[in-house]
Amino acid sequence: MEPEREKSVLKRSILIVGLGGLGVPALMGLVRGVVERVVLIDPDPVELSNLARQVIYREDQIGIPKVIAAARYAAAVAAALEVESRVERLTTSNAAELIGNVSFVIDGVDDPGAKFLINDVCVELGVAFAYGGVLGTTGQAMTVLPGRTACLRCVFEGPPDDEDAASCRDAGILGPVAGAIGAAQAAEALRYLRGAELQLAGRMLTYDAKAGRARVIVLNRRAGCICNQAEENRRDTQIPA
């Protein structure tokens, strides 16, 4: 592990990408945990439609960037927590910088392309992350430990096409389902920082609120996936002790 990366890991830092239906409950689960530093990134302002589901935001914060409002919430709950707010979108230009300087990443975005960007950069840099996805009354969560467990591309290979992605957005999400998935992601992040056993590493939690059923599926790494090549690349570039 590189010296700068080691210092960052020791700081118990978390990156939350997206402060919406998943990112808000994830932040709520983290602020009372062992986290020392949290980085929040989201380009959007608080909107009236957010208030019913994203409960840390208030009516008088409408129009304020979500990351600023979320940082104020975090400061009120955990004054010692260091918070960095980034009013921007995660892109190929800033992803490596942001992800490379934290211990763990929480995927709280609703854009499939951004989810695969998180996966690919985390896999390349060897940073653990918790994937979360919600569609209608169903939700999914899994933890990826690069080089050890299946990554997102082992399961889905690639993001859906534009038409399918648009259909998913139109379907909307059920707030309590997003809350449950975000809380599960936060719990995995805290377990990782404590060095405790992860419940969703190499496994996917699926939850169906309509059926009232949750189950955990064991995942295997897919031959030929980018995560296998990234692991080989990291081994090849390591400097012998």
N, C-alpha and C positions, 0 to 999 in steps of 0.2 A: 504494500500500500504506500502511495506517495505521501511524503510528510505533510503537505498542505491538506490533502484529503483526510489523513488521520486526525489532524487537529479538528477538522470540521465534524467528523463522526463523533469525536469525544464531546462535542458541544451539544449533542442531543437535539439536532435541528430537523425540522419537518417542512417540506414544501407542500402547500395545498394549491393545486391548480384548479381554479374555478370556485367561486364563493356563492353557489346557488343551492339547489336541492340536495346535493351530496356534500358539497364543501362546508356548508353551514353546520349540519349536525356533526360532521367530522371535527370541525374546530371546537364545537361545544364539548366534544368528548376528550379533546386534547388539553384544553386549558387548565384542567385540574390534575393533569398527569405529570410525568417526569420530563416533559419537554422544556428546554431552556430557550429555544429560539424557533420562531415560526416565520416562514416566508409565504406571503399571500399574493397570488397573481390572478387578476381578472380585469378585463377592460370595461366592464359594464357598470352603470349606475344603479342604485336602488330604484325600483319601480313599484307602483301601487300594487301590481299583481303579485309581487314577491312577498308581501307582508303576511299573507295567510299561511304560507308554507315555510318561509325562511325567517324564523321567529326572532332572530337577533336584531332584525332591522325594525325601525320605527317610522311612523308616518312623517315625522319632521326630518327624516333623513332621505326622503325621496329626492333623487337628482344627485346625491352624493355618491362618489365611487364606492362600490361594494367593499373593496379592500380597506378603504378608510373607515367606513362604518364598522366593519368587522374588527379592525384593529382597536377601535374605541371599546367595543364589547370585550375583547381580550384583555385590554388594560384594566377595565373595571373589575374583571373577575380574577385576574392573575397579574398583579402590578409588577412582579419581578420578571415576567415573560418578555423577552426581546422580540419585537414584531417588526418585520420589514414588509411594506406594502408596495406592490408594483401594479400601477394602473396601465396594464398592457395585456396583450394576448401572448400566450406561449407560442413561439415560432421556431423555425429552424435556426434563426439568428441568435436567439437568446436561451434556447433550451439547454445547451451544454453548460453554459455558465451557471444557470440557476440550479440545475440538477446536480452538477458536479460539486456544489458547495453545501449539500445537505446530507443528512443521514438516511432519510426515507422520504418518499414522495407519495402523496395521496391524489389520485385521479378523480377530480370532481367535475370534469367537463362533460358537456352533452354532445360535443362534436366528434364523430368517429375518427376523423383525421387527426385531431389533437390527441385522442387516446392512443393511437398507434405511434404518434411522435413521442409521447411519454414513454411508451414501451421500448421503442427503438433506442432512444438516448439512454434510458436506464440500463438496458441490456449492454449497450456499448461501453458505458462507464462503470458498470458493476454496482449500480445503486438499487437497493430494494424498493419496491413500490406496491401499493394496494390499488388494484383496478376495481372500479365500481360502475355498474350500468343499471339503468331503470327504464322500463318501457311499460306504460299503462299500469297494470296492477302487479307486474313481476319485476324482480330485481336480481342482480348477480354481483358477487364479490369474489376476488381471488387475490392472493399475495404472490408476487413474483420475486424470487431470489435468483438473480442472474447467475448462470453457471450451475445451479442446483435444481431448479424446478422449471416447469413449463412456463413459457411466456405467453403473452396475448396472441402472438402469431402462431404459436403451436396449436392454439384452439381455433382461431378464426382465420388465420393466414393473412387477411387484408381487410380494410374497411369496406363497407357496402358502397354500391354505386350511388350517384346523386339521387336517383329516383327512390331507391329504398331508404336512404337516409332521410329524405323529405317525408316519406310515409311514417317513419319512426317519430319524427318531430311532431307531426300532426296528431299522433296517437296520444301525446302528452304523458304525464306521469302522475301517480298517486302520491301525495305528500308523505304519508306515513311509511310507505315503502322506501322512498328515498331516504327518509330519516333512519330507518332500520339499516339500510345498506351503508350510509355514511357513518353511523355509529360502529358498524362492524369494521369498517376501514380504520377508524380511529383506534379501536381496540387492538387491531393487528399492529398498528404503528407503535403503540405503547408497549405491547409485548416485545416487539423487535428492539426497542430502546432499552428495555429491562433485561434483555437476553433470555426472555422466557420462551417457551415452546409456542410456535405459531400454529394457529388452528387452520389457516387457509393457505399455507404454503404447499404448492402442488395439489391444491384442491380448489373447487369452485362451489361456493354457496349459492344455491338458487332458491328464491323465495317467491311464492305465488300467493298473494293476499286473497284473491278470489276463492281459491281452493283451500286456503288456510294451511298451506303445506310448505315446509322447508326441507331441503335435502342437500347433502354434500357429495359432490362427484370427484373422484380421484382423477387427476390429469397426468398424462405422460408427455415428456418432451418429444417433439416431432423430429424425425430424422430429416436433415436438410434445412431446418429452420435457421434463421439468422442468429438465434441465441447460441447455437452450437459453434458457429463460426466466430462470433464475438468472444466466446470463452477461449477459443484457440488463439485468437489475436492477442488477448490480454496475457496469456501464458507466454507467447512468443516475445512480448515486449517487456516482460518483467526482468529487472536487473538482479542477477544472482546475489545472494547474501555473502 
